[in-house]
Amino acid sequence: MKYEIWDDHTHLVEKLGPTPEAQLGEMLKFDDRLGISRAILFIGHFEGTYNLSPEQLRRANDVILRAIKPYRDRVFAYVYLNPKHTQASLDEMDRCIRDGPMVGVKLLVAEYCNKPTLDPIIDRATELKAPVLQHTWLKITGNLPDESTPMQLAELAARHPKATLICAHSGGDWEVGLRAIRPYPNIYADLCGGDPTAGYVEMAVRELGAERCLYGSDFGSRGIASQLGKVLGADIPESAKRLILGENLKRLLKPILDAKGVKL
Amino acid sequence: MRNERSPVTIDRREFLKTALAATAAAGAAGVGAPRGAFASEPRSGGLIDINVNLGRWPLRRVRFDNTAGLAAMLRRQGVRRAWAASFDFLLHKDIAGTNARLTEECRREGGGLLLPFGSVNPMLPDWEEEFRRCVEVHRMPGLRLYPNYHGYKLDNPDFAKLLGMAAAKGLLVELALIMEDDRMMHPLLRVPVTDPAPLAGVVRQTPGLRLVIVNGLRTLRDKALVDVVNSGNVSVDIAMLDAVNGVTDLLAQLPAGRVLFGSYAPLFYFEAATLKVQECPLTEAQVRAIRYESAQRLLPVST
């Protein structure tokens, strides 16, 4: 593969192995076949819920800490938080980012992301130089309870212009989601999730600029191939592909990796 | 006005009578592909893409939504044969006109690459005439059907009748279960997902049918998928397969030779399909089967 590829969005898959580290090891074999050199890992649905209690947050993040331990040179992790439990979330940030190896924040479907309960979390993430990846979707069939939209993320970005926010899945309905985040330069588009529909990456580059686009696979919910095909098949310059596939994420993570003394 | 009638056409009433009468015997007779204008001797190697579309997606312009551009892209990707339908089939009520245009475009722009897969909407009056033209006039090797866009369920008697006619005439049938993620549809164009539950029963009652389910693996999975594939000569394409270890797991579930390479280009990035095969641990024999051997066996037509 002629690109250095960093995958900004992966999950563990239980069927791949008996332990978290074994599951991650198997994921890396898929990465090897497609030339992916580094990945970001975080928990998704856990113990049957997205709305994790403080105790569940700790257990969930412990799974990820255990998984990455043998692969610290290759896999970075984001801490999973629940803004319904703000103080517990701040404590987890201290434990896993400030005092641990994690380098970012993952928010899923626990609370609408325009709620003020997120403000202390975003402030703390900004202090720690940690990007915040927020799941978003716009479903004509109806979103889940507490499932955020790109428009809600735009509200959050307006309140936190110095934060680095990543709009996971670009809202799913990307033709609308990309528009919603377009005015906010501190929001980056995560291009994974959804079918490999032609035009997606071209529109993201046209409307946001390649510097604001990130390749991710959503490994676990999907395979790697369909999402990688979006970028490799897009009608965009080679320089844009290099940015999307690796250089942008590397640039976003450099401050916190430098702070942790991680050499790339 | 083009003359839609073949110079060697048989009487229409006689044609329909023959087609229906032959349905029951088709399985035992081992009906193969029609030896028509697109048939010639098989050749090995390359890719056979069983799911491409000409024309424009109704709600978006995409790269390669012109036939010459699509054909050139497919050739660059190593495709030597593509089974091509038209996005116009989804919403155009003049199916006959679309079938004629599709055939002409495949001949004019395809250069031997594109095999036209026409369509028939059995909910429209006199649909049997469309079927007759696909066989006799256009000499198509197969049909692609769109139950959700054409407004019928899979237990509809006319759907069963159409499958029977296709089996009798040796036409391969592609059944498109969906065309896009129903979560992302345009609010004014929400099309219900096709319920595949009746399909296994219909296939069992249609001897000789060669059926390929395209865009099916989002809605048809696990036991339901296995039941349908085992109900007859039924295959699936990988266009909407998107799972960890997806192709390997699919091959383990299904009988040999039932998984075909389909890209759903140009609406999907072609590279997504090729990377799915690359992503999974597969033997060389499995890769060959997916890339072309299984499709070639199903429709032994080549350049």
Interface residues (C-beta under 8 A of the other chain):
Chain A: V13 K15 L16 K29 F30 R33 L34 W137 K139 I140 T141 G172 D173 E175 G194 D195 P196 T197 A198 G199 E202 F219 G220 R222 G223 I224 A225 S226 Q227 L228 G229 K230 L232 G233 A234 D235
Chain B: R60 R61 V62 R63 F64 E180 D181 D182 R183 M184 M185 H186 P187 R190 M240 D242 A243 V244 N245 G246 A265 P266 L267 F268 Y269 F270 E271 A272 A273 T274 L275 K276 Q278 E279 C280 P281
